[in-house]
């Protein structure tokens, strides 16, 4: 149970970091 929670939390964190990176790249490209 703890492992699944940690795994899902890691996936959420990774996807959030990727999303932030994509947004930053888009913002830089737009300017």
C-alpha positions as CSV (number, residue, x, y, z in Angstrom):
1,X,0.0,0.0,0.0
2,X,2.8,2.4,1.0
3,X,4.7,1.4,-2.1
4,X,1.8,2.1,-4.4
5,X,1.2,5.5,-2.8
6,X,4.9,6.4,-3.1
7,X,4.8,5.3,-6.8
8,X,1.7,7.3,-7.7
9,X,3.2,10.3,-5.9
10,X,6.4,10.0,-7.9
11,X,4.4,9.8,-11.1
12,X,2.4,12.9,-10.2
13,X,5.6,14.8,-9.3
14,X,7.3,13.7,-12.5
15,X,4.3,14.6,-14.7
16,X,4.1,18.0,-12.9
17,X,7.8,18.6,-13.6
18,X,7.4,17.7,-17.2
19,X,4.3,19.9,-17.5
20,X,6.2,22.8,-16.0
21,X,9.1,22.2,-18.4
22,X,6.8,22.2,-21.4
23,X,5.0,25.3,-20.2
24,X,8.4,27.1,-19.8
25,X,9.5,26.0,-23.2
26,X,6.2,27.2,-24.7
27,X,6.5,30.5,-22.9
28,X,10.1,31.0,-24.2
29,X,9.1,30.1,-27.7
30,X,6.1,32.5,-27.7
31,X,8.2,35.5,-26.6
